[in-house]
Structure formats: structure tokens, C-alpha cells
């Protein structure tokens, strides 16, 4: 029976046991007050001293004598805590008590203390090794070899390549070391040779780039071709992408600069552009900056390759002077260049656009809004539609012609392309501006050519030296992993916990290694036999030949089933014993930007519809190829 009353149960029942319990509680509560009221002293010291003397290797504890406490001193009944009275000769209550600290006079100097601590840590690091530490070291070694970052290559591969290049540089005077290292994995070389995606991105960027960027790219292409004539086809592809801003005819008149220009000039040479109004009349002109007028003289235009270069001289009221040059667009509405000051090093940007008139006439090529483009311009537009393929063919022909050249000759050609890269002018927005993409795209195309020409670790360094570098890096990683495992065990204080943390680290790196596409392809390559790898290369080459003939385009979208059926009908090597997934992997090598869009129905009874993006079929080319293909007569049998 449970009582829910607020009154004690003893008062309800009246049992004597409850009264006895109440008396005991009252006595326990009243006893301390009675002791304080009667003034009883502390317990005898003799018993405590006797127990301390009987304890082995212990000093007698000298107890403190507390003063007599005051009685009721507050209306709230609070008794203040007394101050202890120290015995004679004691400065603190801790005198004579052994503590885990030393006196300052016995502490060594700072350098000696650090040395002693390091020696103690090293002794524990080496002398207290347990078998579980080797398991932790193995797990940490696995994580270090795979790497933490989401990269296409593993850390052991990066370290081995760096060490191999260092050993290759010291191997002899005839060793060729590239000016810059590029991705050189088997997947990178295979993709570069099959798709030339970086060269395509360069010309694709130039199609929609700003006019100043097109002018700088064309000037860089002219400089590359002048430095090495073998770069002529590739430079011509770059100029074709920039043709909207260039004078393509040899007899075309030079543009006229007379008029007003709205310019953006790095006037203070600090990377920040300011608006500048410029007026040009013949060979002289003036510009106003910060409310002051300055003079321009010696304006002369000349042809330099495919661009029009204008040289000029400037002077201001502070007796400063200098020179500069502009690149002028074909219609004479844009200029892009630099200026410099006499006696100083450096060139700063000066870009401009012709100031629009109040009522401007219709642009050339249009009459009353009707397009009257010439047949030559229409042909140029059709050529630009397939400019990516022309660029890829030019780059492939260049690398194929350089295949049998010495390593030094190939490196010189690659350096010419890198040295003539367009330079981003000052005051154009920093690393995230559109003008900053042009040098990056140019260098990426050079990296692709380096990879295909064999200017990589696999192409220039012997297999024995690369194996030695890998073994040395693995040994260094193993020593580092053991040191980290011992340090982790000393930090957490338990080898089991250290092994658990190492397992988490290794598990994360393994999961990352499996999730990165480039690393999975490397694992699949290792699992293939040499015969399977050779067969895959033959299939990829057959697919690339058919696709580069115009049957496949790297734009648009198309259902997946139509692409696979067309490939199997046109390419004999891909008709049998090739899964759809394998064929799709080959397509991704030819078109790295291939994407899948999956459309699933709500019911789930019908199969999903898969569509390829950035890929399409040219049905006219496929039909012409099918009509020109000879039809083989079927063999006769006894049943016909």
C-alpha cells in the first residue's frame, strides 16, 4: 500500500518504530550544535600521532590546533571558518608534506631541460615498442601511400615521381629534364591521345572570348609559329578561332583610329585601372586622366603577322615620357595593349573601346537589318563549327611527326609553346577574371602535347630508376609510419586505442581511393592481363577512327541505345563480346565531358531512359559510310 499523503506515515499509523526513528534523527542533527555549545575540544592528538609512527617510512604528521570558534555570530546562524594557527617554524600548511614538484634551485637550465625531455621521449619512443604498434604502423603506411586528398594519383606515386626526376637529373649530362611536369598517368596519356580535350577547350574558349583576349591569343600564335615553324598548323587553328577580330586578307586596309576612345588604363602602375578619355587625330592625340591633359604622338600602325600593331609615344606635364603599343581589332573598335615609362622596367595595361556615336550606322554586312554576309564569311563560319576537330588533328599530326625526334628536340618544341603563352595584363580582374583563363588554357594545351610526345616520367626515365625511386619512397613512408604510430601510442597512452585510430585513418583513405574515378581506373588496369589491355587499345583505336571521321559529335544529346547500336553496326571490333558498360568507358575516353541523364518512370515497370549529353550522331555521315561500305556476299550452303 502506497501512501500519497504529505503527512509522515508514522503520525498516521502511530507505530512505535517510527517514533524511535524520529528520535535518532533529531539526535544526529542536534549533536554538532551541542558539541559547539559545550566547547569540546578536538580529538586527542596522541592516537593520530601513534598511528603515523607505526606506518613504515612515514614521517609523523603534525596536526594543527584550531582556535576556539565563536558562538552564534549572525542572525542567520552562519559560523565563520577559522584561520589555522601554524606551528612555530612553519611557513605553510604544506611544509613537510612530499609533493610532486621540485624546488626551483634544483631545476636544470632551459636547454638542459629540453634536451632531457627529448632524450626521455626518444627513449620511450624506441624502448617501449609493443607488437600492436606494428599493426598501427602498417595501417598508417597504407593511408600514407594512398593519400588523403581527392586527387587522381596516390601520394606514393607523386613522391616516387619527384624522387625519380631528382635521380634522373643527377644521372648524367645528357639527361633531359622538362621545364615543367605534367600529369603522366596511363589514363591521362590515353585520354590526351584519344580526345585532345585541352586543345579543344582552348579554341572553344577563344570563340567566345573578349576581343582583347582574341588579339593576345593571335599574337601569341604568331610568335609560336615564328619561333618554330612546326607549330604552324596549330597556330593557324588558334588564329581561326580568333578570326572575328583579325584582318584575314593581305590587302585589307588598316583600321583608322581617329575619334574618341573610352579606355581603362593602369595609370598608377598598381594593378588598379582608372577610366581614361582619349582622342586621336592622325598621328597625334591626347588623353585625360585625373583631370589632367597629356599628349600622345608618333602613332603609327603596322602589320605584324595576323594582327595590327600600333606604336605610340606619350608624355605628360610632369616631364615624364614613355612608349607603348596597342593591338587593334579588324573593325577598328577595340584596342588592347600596354604602356611603359622610360627608365623603368615593366609594362602596364591600356585597353580601350571606341566611343559609340549618338546615332551609329548599321554594322558592316547588314543592309536595313538584312544579313548580307559574303560567301567567304559563311565558309569561315562553317569552318569554325568544326574547329575543335581541326585543332585536334593538327595537334595529333604535330606529335606524330615529333615521335622519332630526340628528347631534347621535343622538349625545345614544348618550351617554345610555353614561352609564347599570352600574359595576363595588369588590372584585368585577378586570377578569377576571364582574361586569366587564356594563359591557363594555353598551358593546358601544352601539357597535353607534352604527355603525348612522351615528355613524362614513363617516357624519359628508365624503368629501373623509377622502381628504385618507388622502393626508396616506400621505405621512407614505412619509417615515418612507425614513428607516427609510436607517437600516437604515447599520446593516447594505450596501444589498442592507437590501433583503432590508425584503422579509422586507413579506412578513410581506402574509401577515398575507391570513390575517385581515376584511381579506380588504375586498379582496373592492374587487374587486366597484357592480352586484354592490348585488345582494349585496339578497340579504342577503332572507335576513335570511326568517331573522328565525323560520325560522332561532341555536342548535343542523343539516346544511349542509339549510340551503342550505331557503334556496333559501324565498327566490326565492337560488335561482339563487348558489354555496354565497356563500350561506354571507351566513349568517355574519346569524350571526357560525356554525361548521362537518366529518366525513370514513376511506376517502375518500364526500363529507364538514358540520354547522353555532349554527344550526338551525324546521321548523314553514318548513312554515307554505310552506302560506301562494300556488301559481302553471303556464303552459299547446301540448304539453299
C-alpha positions as CSV (number, residue, x, y, z in Angstrom):
1,X,0.0,0.0,0.0
2,X,1.4,3.3,-1.0
3,X,0.6,6.5,0.9
4,X,0.3,9.7,-1.1
5,X,-0.2,12.0,1.9
6,X,2.2,14.8,2.7
7,X,2.0,13.9,6.4
8,X,4.6,11.4,7.6
9,X,3.3,7.8,7.7
10,X,4.4,7.4,11.4
11,X,1.9,10.0,12.5
12,X,-0.9,8.2,10.7
13,X,-0.2,4.7,12.0
14,X,1.1,5.6,15.4
15,X,3.6,2.6,15.4
16,X,6.5,2.9,18.0
17,X,9.2,2.2,15.4
18,X,8.5,5.4,13.6
19,X,8.9,7.4,16.8
20,X,12.2,5.8,17.5
21,X,13.5,6.7,14.1
22,X,12.4,10.3,14.6
23,X,14.4,10.4,17.9
24,X,17.6,9.1,16.3
25,X,17.3,11.7,13.5
26,X,16.9,14.5,16.0
27,X,19.9,13.4,18.0
28,X,22.1,13.3,14.9
29,X,21.1,16.8,14.0
30,X,21.4,18.2,17.5
31,X,24.8,16.6,18.4
32,X,27.0,19.1,16.4
33,X,25.3,22.0,18.0
34,X,25.7,20.6,21.4
35,X,29.4,20.0,20.9
36,X,29.9,23.5,19.8
37,X,27.8,25.0,22.6
38,X,29.6,22.9,25.3
39,X,33.0,23.9,23.9
40,X,34.5,20.4,23.4
41,X,38.0,20.3,22.1
42,X,39.2,18.4,19.0
43,X,40.0,14.7,19.3
44,X,43.2,13.7,21.0
45,X,46.4,14.0,19.0
46,X,48.1,11.0,20.6
47,X,46.0,8.4,18.7
48,X,46.8,10.0,15.3
49,X,50.4,10.5,16.1
50,X,50.7,6.9,17.3
51,X,49.2,5.6,14.0
52,X,51.6,7.8,12.0
53,X,54.6,6.5,13.9
54,X,53.6,2.9,13.3
55,X,53.3,3.4,9.5
56,X,56.6,2.3,7.8
57,X,58.7,5.0,6.1
58,X,56.3,7.8,7.1
59,X,57.0,10.9,9.0
60,X,54.8,11.9,11.9
61,X,52.1,14.3,10.8
62,X,51.9,17.4,12.9
63,X,48.3,18.4,13.3
64,X,47.2,22.0,13.6
65,X,45.4,23.3,16.6
66,X,42.3,25.2,15.6
67,X,41.3,28.1,17.8
68,X,38.0,28.1,19.7
69,X,35.2,29.1,17.4
70,X,32.9,32.0,18.1
71,X,29.3,31.2,19.0
72,X,26.2,32.3,17.2
73,X,27.5,35.4,15.5
74,X,24.8,36.1,12.9
75,X,21.2,36.3,12.8
76,X,21.2,33.6,10.1
77,X,23.2,31.1,12.2
78,X,26.4,31.1,10.0
79,X,29.6,30.2,11.8
80,X,32.7,31.7,10.1
81,X,35.6,29.4,9.2
82,X,38.6,29.9,11.5
83,X,42.1,30.7,10.3
84,X,44.5,27.9,11.2
85,X,47.3,28.7,13.6
86,X,50.6,27.5,12.1
87,X,53.2,25.9,14.5
88,X,56.4,27.6,15.1
89,X,58.9,27.4,12.2
90,X,56.3,26.6,9.5
91,X,55.5,29.0,6.7
92,X,52.7,27.0,5.1
93,X,50.5,24.1,5.9
94,X,52.3,22.2,3.1
95,X,55.7,22.4,4.8
96,X,57.0,18.8,5.4
97,X,54.5,17.2,3.0
98,X,56.1,15.5,0.0
99,X,54.7,17.0,-3.2
100,X,55.3,16.0,-6.9
101,X,57.4,19.1,-7.6
102,X,61.0,20.2,-7.2
103,X,62.4,23.3,-5.8
104,X,63.4,26.0,-8.4
105,X,67.0,25.8,-7.4
106,X,67.2,22.1,-8.3
107,X,65.6,22.6,-11.8
108,X,68.1,22.4,-14.7
109,X,68.6,25.1,-17.3
110,X,66.2,25.5,-20.2
111,X,68.4,23.9,-22.8
112,X,69.2,21.0,-20.5
113,X,65.5,20.6,-19.7
114,X,64.6,20.4,-23.3
115,X,67.4,18.0,-24.0
116,X,66.4,15.8,-21.1
117,X,62.8,15.8,-22.3
118,X,63.8,15.0,-25.8
119,X,66.0,12.1,-24.6
120,X,63.2,10.8,-22.4
121,X,60.7,11.0,-25.3
122,X,63.2,9.3,-27.6
123,X,63.8,6.5,-25.1
124,X,60.1,5.9,-24.7
125,X,59.6,6.1,-28.4
126,X,62.2,3.4,-29.1
127,X,62.3,1.3,-26.0
128,X,58.6,0.7,-25.3
129,X,57.6,-0.8,-28.7
130,X,54.8,-3.5,-28.5
131,X,53.7,-5.8,-31.3
132,X,50.4,-3.8,-31.7
133,X,52.4,-0.8,-32.7
134,X,53.5,-2.6,-35.9
135,X,49.9,-3.1,-36.8
136,X,49.2,0.6,-36.3
137,X,52.3,1.4,-38.4
138,X,51.0,-0.8,-41.2
139,X,47.6,0.9,-41.2
140,X,49.2,4.3,-41.2
141,X,51.6,3.3,-44.0
142,X,48.5,2.2,-46.1
143,X,47.0,5.6,-45.6
144,X,50.2,7.5,-46.5
145,X,50.6,5.5,-49.7
146,X,47.1,6.1,-50.8
147,X,46.8,9.8,-49.7
148,X,44.1,11.9,-48.0
149,X,43.3,14.4,-50.8
150,X,40.9,13.8,-53.6
151,X,43.4,13.6,-56.4
152,X,43.7,11.3,-59.4
153,X,47.0,9.9,-58.2
154,X,48.2,8.5,-54.9
155,X,50.8,10.1,-52.6
156,X,53.3,7.3,-53.2
157,X,53.1,8.0,-57.0
158,X,53.7,11.7,-56.5
159,X,56.6,11.1,-54.2
160,X,58.2,8.4,-56.4
161,X,57.9,10.7,-59.5
162,X,59.6,13.6,-57.7
163,X,62.4,11.4,-56.4
164,X,62.8,9.8,-59.9
165,X,63.2,13.2,-61.6
166,X,65.8,14.2,-59.0
167,X,67.8,11.0,-59.6
168,X,67.3,11.4,-63.3
169,X,68.8,14.9,-63.2
170,X,71.9,13.6,-61.4
171,X,72.3,10.6,-63.6
172,X,74.3,12.3,-66.4
173,X,74.8,15.4,-68.5
174,X,72.7,14.1,-71.4
175,X,69.5,13.7,-69.2
176,X,66.6,15.8,-70.3
177,X,64.5,17.3,-67.5
178,X,61.3,19.0,-68.6
179,X,60.8,22.6,-67.7
180,X,57.6,21.6,-66.0
181,X,56.0,18.4,-65.0
182,X,52.6,17.3,-66.3
183,X,50.1,14.5,-65.4
184,X,51.7,11.4,-66.8
185,X,49.5,8.5,-65.7
186,X,48.4,5.9,-68.2
187,X,44.8,7.2,-68.1
188,X,46.0,10.8,-68.7
189,X,48.1,9.8,-71.7
190,X,45.3,7.6,-73.2
191,X,42.7,10.4,-72.8
192,X,45.0,13.1,-74.3
193,X,45.9,10.9,-77.3
194,X,42.2,10.0,-78.0
195,X,40.4,13.2,-77.3
196,X,42.8,16.2,-77.2
197,X,40.3,17.8,-74.8
198,X,42.6,20.6,-73.7
199,X,43.3,21.8,-77.2
200,X,39.6,21.8,-77.9
201,X,38.9,23.8,-74.8
202,X,41.4,26.4,-75.9
203,X,39.7,27.1,-79.2
204,X,36.3,26.8,-77.6
205,X,37.3,29.5,-75.1
206,X,38.7,31.7,-77.9
207,X,35.4,31.6,-79.9
208,X,33.5,33.4,-77.1
209,X,36.4,35.3,-75.6
210,X,36.6,39.1,-75.4
211,X,38.2,40.9,-78.3
212,X,41.4,41.9,-76.3
213,X,41.9,38.2,-75.4
214,X,41.5,37.2,-79.0
215,X,44.1,39.7,-80.1
216,X,46.6,38.5,-77.5
217,X,46.0,34.8,-78.5
218,X,46.6,35.6,-82.1
219,X,49.8,37.5,-81.3
220,X,51.0,34.5,-79.2
221,X,50.2,32.1,-82.1
222,X,52.2,34.3,-84.5
223,X,55.1,34.3,-82.0
224,X,55.0,30.5,-81.6
225,X,55.0,29.9,-85.4
226,X,57.9,32.3,-85.9
227,X,59.9,30.5,-83.2
228,X,59.2,27.1,-84.6
229,X,57.6,26.5,-88.0
230,X,56.4,23.1,-87.0
231,X,53.8,24.8,-84.7
232,X,52.2,26.4,-87.8
233,X,49.1,24.2,-88.2
234,X,48.3,24.5,-84.5
235,X,48.8,28.3,-84.6
236,X,46.6,28.5,-87.6
237,X,43.8,26.8,-85.7
238,X,44.2,29.3,-82.9
239,X,44.0,32.2,-85.4
240,X,40.9,30.7,-87.0
241,X,39.2,30.8,-83.6
242,X,40.1,34.5,-83.3
243,X,39.3,35.4,-86.9
244,X,36.4,37.7,-85.9
245,X,38.9,40.1,-84.5
246,X,41.7,39.8,-87.2
247,X,42.3,41.0,-90.7
248,X,42.5,37.8,-92.7
249,X,43.1,39.4,-96.1
250,X,46.6,40.6,-97.1
251,X,45.2,43.5,-99.0
252,X,42.7,44.7,-96.4
253,X,43.2,48.3,-95.4
254,X,44.4,49.1,-91.9
255,X,41.8,50.3,-89.4
256,X,41.6,54.1,-88.7
257,X,42.0,55.2,-85.1
258,X,40.6,58.7,-85.4
259,X,37.9,59.6,-82.9
260,X,37.2,59.3,-79.2
261,X,38.0,56.3,-77.1
262,X,36.8,55.1,-73.7
263,X,39.9,53.5,-72.1
264,X,40.7,51.6,-68.9
265,X,44.4,52.2,-68.0
266,X,46.6,51.1,-65.2
267,X,47.6,54.7,-64.8
268,X,49.3,54.4,-61.4
269,X,51.0,51.1,-62.2
270,X,49.5,49.4,-59.1
271,X,47.1,47.0,-60.8
272,X,44.0,49.2,-60.4
273,X,42.6,50.6,-63.7
274,X,41.0,54.0,-64.0
275,X,38.8,55.4,-66.8
276,X,40.7,57.5,-69.3
277,X,39.2,59.5,-72.2
278,X,41.4,59.6,-75.3
279,X,41.1,61.5,-78.6
280,X,43.2,60.6,-81.7
281,X,43.7,62.7,-84.8
282,X,46.0,61.2,-87.3
283,X,49.4,60.5,-85.7
284,X,48.8,62.6,-82.6
285,X,46.3,62.6,-79.8
286,X,45.7,63.4,-76.2
287,X,44.2,61.7,-73.1
288,X,42.8,62.9,-69.8
289,X,43.4,61.2,-66.5
290,X,42.7,62.6,-63.1
291,X,41.5,65.8,-64.6
292,X,44.9,66.5,-66.4
293,X,45.7,66.5,-70.1
294,X,48.5,64.5,-71.6
295,X,49.9,64.2,-75.1
296,X,50.3,61.2,-77.5
297,X,52.5,61.4,-80.5
298,X,54.1,59.1,-83.1
299,X,51.0,57.0,-83.6
300,X,51.9,54.5,-86.4
301,X,50.1,51.3,-87.4
302,X,51.8,48.3,-89.0
303,X,51.1,44.7,-89.7
304,X,52.8,42.0,-87.6
305,X,51.7,38.6,-88.6
306,X,47.9,38.3,-88.3
307,X,47.4,41.3,-86.0
308,X,47.7,45.1,-86.5
309,X,50.1,46.7,-84.0
310,X,50.0,50.5,-83.3
311,X,53.1,52.1,-81.7
312,X,52.9,55.4,-79.8
313,X,54.8,57.8,-77.6
314,X,53.3,59.6,-74.6
315,X,54.3,62.5,-72.4
316,X,52.7,64.4,-69.5
317,X,53.1,67.7,-67.8
318,X,55.5,66.3,-65.2
319,X,58.2,65.8,-67.9
320,X,57.6,62.0,-67.8
321,X,57.5,60.1,-71.0
322,X,57.4,56.6,-72.4
323,X,56.1,54.4,-75.1
324,X,53.6,51.7,-75.7
325,X,51.8,49.6,-78.3
326,X,48.2,48.5,-79.0
327,X,46.7,45.6,-80.8
328,X,43.8,46.8,-82.9
329,X,40.8,44.7,-83.9
330,X,39.8,44.3,-87.6
331,X,36.9,46.7,-87.4
332,X,38.9,49.3,-85.5
333,X,36.6,49.4,-82.5
334,X,38.8,47.7,-79.9
335,X,42.4,48.2,-78.8
336,X,44.4,46.1,-76.2
337,X,48.0,46.9,-75.3
338,X,50.5,48.1,-72.7
339,X,52.4,51.2,-71.8
340,X,55.8,51.7,-70.2
341,X,57.8,54.6,-68.8
342,X,61.4,55.5,-69.8
343,X,64.0,54.4,-67.3
344,X,61.7,51.8,-65.6
345,X,61.0,48.2,-66.1
346,X,57.5,46.9,-66.5
347,X,54.5,47.1,-68.8
348,X,51.0,48.1,-67.6
349,X,47.7,47.5,-69.3
350,X,45.9,50.0,-71.6
351,X,42.7,48.8,-73.2
352,X,40.1,50.8,-74.9
353,X,36.9,50.8,-76.9
354,X,35.8,53.3,-79.5
355,X,33.2,55.7,-78.0
356,X,29.8,55.0,-79.6
357,X,28.2,57.8,-81.6
358,X,24.7,59.0,-80.8
359,X,23.2,57.6,-84.0
360,X,25.5,54.9,-85.3
361,X,25.0,53.4,-88.8
362,X,24.2,49.7,-89.1
363,X,27.2,47.4,-88.8
364,X,29.0,46.3,-91.9
365,X,27.4,43.3,-93.6
366,X,23.8,44.4,-93.0
367,X,21.5,46.5,-95.1
368,X,18.3,47.6,-93.5
369,X,18.6,44.8,-91.0
370,X,19.1,42.0,-93.6
371,X,22.2,39.9,-93.4
372,X,24.4,40.2,-96.4
373,X,27.3,38.1,-95.3
374,X,29.7,37.2,-98.1
375,X,30.3,33.6,-99.1
376,X,33.8,33.7,-97.7
377,X,32.4,34.6,-94.3
378,X,29.9,31.9,-94.5
379,X,32.6,29.4,-95.3
380,X,34.6,30.7,-92.3
381,X,31.6,30.2,-90.0
382,X,31.2,26.6,-91.2
383,X,34.9,26.0,-90.6
384,X,34.6,27.4,-87.0
385,X,31.8,24.9,-86.4
386,X,34.3,22.0,-86.7
387,X,37.3,23.9,-85.5
388,X,37.8,21.6,-82.5
389,X,38.3,18.6,-84.7
390,X,40.7,20.6,-86.9
391,X,42.7,21.6,-83.8
392,X,42.8,18.0,-82.6
393,X,44.0,16.8,-85.9
394,X,46.7,19.5,-86.1
395,X,48.0,18.6,-82.6
396,X,47.9,14.9,-83.4
397,X,49.9,15.4,-86.6
398,X,52.4,17.5,-84.7
399,X,53.0,15.0,-82.0
400,X,53.2,12.2,-84.5
401,X,55.9,14.0,-86.5
402,X,57.9,14.5,-83.3
403,X,57.6,10.9,-82.2
404,X,61.0,9.9,-83.6
405,X,62.8,13.1,-82.7
406,X,65.3,13.2,-79.8
407,X,64.1,14.0,-76.3
408,X,65.9,17.4,-76.4
409,X,64.2,18.4,-79.7
410,X,60.7,17.5,-78.3
411,X,61.5,19.5,-75.1
412,X,62.6,22.5,-77.1
413,X,59.3,22.5,-79.1
414,X,57.3,22.2,-75.9
415,X,59.2,25.1,-74.3
416,X,58.5,27.3,-77.4
417,X,54.8,26.8,-76.9
418,X,55.0,27.5,-73.2
419,X,57.3,30.6,-73.6
420,X,54.9,32.2,-76.1
421,X,51.8,31.9,-73.9
422,X,49.8,35.1,-73.6
423,X,50.4,37.1,-70.5
424,X,47.5,38.4,-68.4
425,X,47.8,42.2,-68.3
426,X,47.7,44.1,-65.1
427,X,44.4,45.4,-63.8
428,X,42.2,42.8,-65.6
429,X,40.5,41.3,-62.6
430,X,43.0,39.0,-61.0
431,X,43.2,35.2,-61.1
432,X,39.4,34.7,-61.3
433,X,38.8,37.0,-64.3
434,X,38.1,35.8,-67.8
435,X,41.4,37.1,-69.0
436,X,43.2,34.8,-66.5
437,X,41.7,31.7,-68.3
438,X,43.6,32.3,-71.5
439,X,47.1,31.6,-70.1
440,X,45.8,28.6,-68.3
441,X,44.1,27.2,-71.3
442,X,47.3,27.7,-73.4
443,X,49.4,25.9,-70.8
444,X,46.9,23.1,-70.5
445,X,47.2,22.5,-74.3
446,X,51.0,22.5,-73.9
447,X,50.6,19.9,-71.1
448,X,48.6,17.7,-73.4
449,X,51.2,17.9,-76.1
450,X,53.9,17.1,-73.6
451,X,52.1,14.0,-72.4
452,X,51.5,12.6,-75.9
453,X,55.1,13.4,-77.0
454,X,56.4,11.3,-74.2
455,X,57.9,14.1,-72.0
456,X,56.8,12.3,-68.9
457,X,58.5,10.1,-66.3
458,X,57.5,6.9,-68.2
459,X,58.9,8.3,-71.5
460,X,62.2,9.8,-70.2
461,X,63.2,7.8,-67.1
462,X,64.2,4.2,-67.2
463,X,62.1,1.6,-65.5
464,X,64.9,0.6,-63.2
465,X,65.3,4.1,-61.9
466,X,61.6,4.5,-61.4
467,X,61.5,1.2,-59.5
468,X,64.4,2.3,-57.3
469,X,62.6,5.6,-56.5
470,X,59.4,3.8,-55.6
471,X,61.3,1.4,-53.3
472,X,63.1,4.3,-51.5
473,X,59.8,6.2,-51.1
474,X,58.1,3.2,-49.7
475,X,60.9,2.7,-47.2
476,X,60.8,6.3,-46.1
477,X,57.0,6.1,-45.7
478,X,57.4,2.9,-43.6
479,X,59.8,4.6,-41.2
480,X,57.5,7.7,-41.0
481,X,54.5,5.4,-40.3
482,X,56.3,3.6,-37.5
483,X,57.3,6.9,-35.9
484,X,53.8,8.3,-36.2
485,X,52.4,5.0,-34.7
486,X,54.7,5.2,-31.7
487,X,53.9,8.9,-31.2
488,X,50.2,8.2,-31.4
489,X,50.6,5.4,-28.8
490,X,52.4,7.7,-26.4
491,X,49.9,10.4,-26.9
492,X,46.8,8.3,-26.2
493,X,48.6,6.1,-23.7
494,X,47.1,2.9,-25.0
495,X,48.2,0.7,-28.0
496,X,44.7,-0.6,-28.5
497,X,43.3,3.0,-28.9
498,X,46.2,3.8,-31.2
499,X,45.4,0.9,-33.4
500,X,41.8,1.9,-33.6
501,X,42.6,5.5,-34.7
502,X,45.0,4.1,-37.3
503,X,42.3,1.8,-38.6
504,X,39.9,4.8,-39.0
505,X,42.6,6.6,-40.9
506,X,43.4,3.7,-43.2
507,X,39.7,3.0,-43.8
508,X,39.0,6.6,-44.8
509,X,41.9,6.5,-47.4
510,X,40.7,3.2,-48.8
511,X,37.2,4.6,-49.2
512,X,38.5,7.7,-50.9
513,X,40.7,5.6,-53.2
514,X,37.7,3.5,-54.3
515,X,35.5,6.6,-54.8
516,X,37.9,8.5,-57.1
517,X,37.3,7.6,-60.7
518,X,40.9,8.0,-61.8
519,X,42.2,5.7,-59.1
520,X,39.5,3.0,-59.9
521,X,40.7,3.0,-63.5
522,X,44.2,2.4,-62.3
523,X,43.1,-0.5,-60.2
524,X,41.2,-2.0,-63.2
525,X,44.3,-1.5,-65.4
526,X,46.3,-3.6,-63.0
527,X,43.8,-6.4,-63.0
528,X,43.9,-6.7,-66.8
529,X,46.2,-9.1,-68.5
530,X,48.5,-7.9,-71.2
531,X,46.3,-9.5,-73.8
532,X,43.2,-7.8,-72.5
533,X,45.0,-4.5,-72.4
534,X,46.1,-4.9,-76.0
535,X,42.6,-5.8,-77.1
536,X,41.2,-2.7,-75.3
537,X,43.7,-0.5,-77.1
538,X,42.7,-1.9,-80.5
539,X,39.0,-1.4,-79.7
540,X,39.6,2.2,-78.6
541,X,41.7,3.0,-81.7
542,X,38.9,1.6,-83.9
543,X,36.3,3.7,-82.1
544,X,38.4,6.8,-82.4
545,X,38.9,6.3,-86.1
546,X,35.2,6.0,-86.7
547,X,34.3,8.9,-84.4
548,X,36.9,11.2,-85.8
549,X,35.6,10.6,-89.3
550,X,32.6,12.7,-88.4
551,X,30.1,10.1,-87.2
552,X,30.2,11.4,-83.6
553,X,30.0,15.0,-82.5
554,X,31.0,16.3,-79.1
555,X,27.8,18.5,-78.8
556,X,24.1,18.0,-78.4
557,X,22.4,14.9,-76.8
558,X,21.3,11.5,-78.1
559,X,19.7,8.4,-76.5
560,X,22.2,5.9,-75.3
561,X,20.7,3.0,-77.1
562,X,21.0,4.7,-80.5
563,X,24.7,5.5,-80.0
564,X,25.6,1.9,-78.9
565,X,23.7,0.4,-81.9
566,X,25.3,2.8,-84.4
567,X,28.8,1.9,-83.0
568,X,28.2,-1.8,-83.1
569,X,26.9,-1.6,-86.7
570,X,29.8,0.6,-88.0
571,X,32.8,-0.8,-86.0
572,X,33.4,-4.6,-86.5
573,X,35.7,-4.9,-83.5
574,X,32.9,-3.7,-81.2
575,X,30.1,-5.9,-82.4
576,X,30.5,-8.9,-80.2
577,X,31.8,-9.7,-76.7
578,X,31.7,-6.1,-75.7
579,X,29.4,-5.1,-72.8
580,X,27.5,-1.8,-72.9
581,X,29.5,-0.6,-69.8
582,X,32.8,-1.3,-71.6
583,X,31.7,0.5,-74.7
584,X,30.6,3.4,-72.5
585,X,34.0,3.6,-70.9
586,X,35.6,3.8,-74.3
587,X,33.2,6.6,-75.2
588,X,34.3,8.5,-72.1
589,X,37.9,8.3,-73.2
590,X,37.0,9.8,-76.6
591,X,34.7,12.4,-75.0
592,X,35.8,13.1,-71.3
593,X,32.9,15.6,-70.9
594,X,30.3,12.8,-71.6
595,X,27.4,12.9,-69.1
596,X,24.4,10.7,-68.5
597,X,20.8,11.8,-67.9
598,X,18.6,9.1,-66.6
599,X,14.8,9.4,-66.7
600,X,12.9,6.9,-64.6
601,X,9.1,6.3,-64.7
602,X,7.0,6.6,-61.6
603,X,5.6,3.1,-62.0
604,X,9.0,1.5,-62.4
605,X,7.6,-1.2,-64.7
606,X,9.3,0.2,-67.9
607,X,13.1,0.5,-68.1
608,X,14.8,3.8,-67.5
609,X,15.7,6.1,-70.5
610,X,19.3,7.0,-70.6
611,X,20.4,10.0,-72.6
612,X,24.0,11.1,-73.4
613,X,24.8,14.8,-73.1
614,X,27.7,16.4,-75.0
615,X,27.4,13.7,-77.6
616,X,25.4,13.3,-80.8
617,X,25.3,11.4,-84.1
618,X,25.8,12.8,-87.6
619,X,23.3,10.7,-89.4
620,X,24.4,12.0,-92.9
621,X,27.9,10.8,-92.3
622,X,26.8,7.5,-91.0
623,X,24.4,6.9,-94.0
624,X,27.2,7.8,-96.5
625,X,29.6,5.5,-94.8
626,X,27.1,2.7,-94.8
627,X,26.4,3.2,-98.5
628,X,30.1,3.2,-99.4
629,X,30.8,0.1,-97.4
630,X,31.1,-3.0,-99.7
631,X,28.4,-5.6,-99.1
632,X,29.9,-9.1,-98.7
633,X,28.0,-11.9,-100.4
634,X,26.7,-14.4,-98.1
635,X,28.3,-17.9,-98.4
636,X,26.2,-20.5,-100.2
637,X,25.2,-23.7,-98.3
638,X,23.7,-27.0,-99.3
639,X,20.4,-25.8,-97.8
640,X,20.0,-23.0,-100.4
